[in-house]
Amino acid sequence: MPPAAAGSSAVKASTSALTRIFAVSPALKKFLGVTEISRPETMKRIWSYIKGHQLQNPQNRKEIICDEKLKAVLGKDIVGFTELAGLLSAHFPK
């Protein structure tokens, strides 16, 4: 296989659906301060915020107790760990 063809497949692998950049909703834009971001980077920043503000329920670490800023994005007072990705998907318009 020619080197150019091998290089192009490497480029395609690095721009997978997981690393694609998406436009975000106004609420997520206000929270993150960006107009476009990848989904994994969004999760990293949300988790960083949750940990930095100690929003995990101490009795049940699988629950996130939202402050006003996070509640504006997620729309709930308490969010389960497994719900987080689903609630964030609404902020990536198609």
Salt bridges, closest charged atoms under 4 A:
GLU41 OE2 - ARG45 NE 3.22
ASP77 OD1 - LYS71 NZ 2.77
GLU83 OE1 - LYS76 NZ 2.43
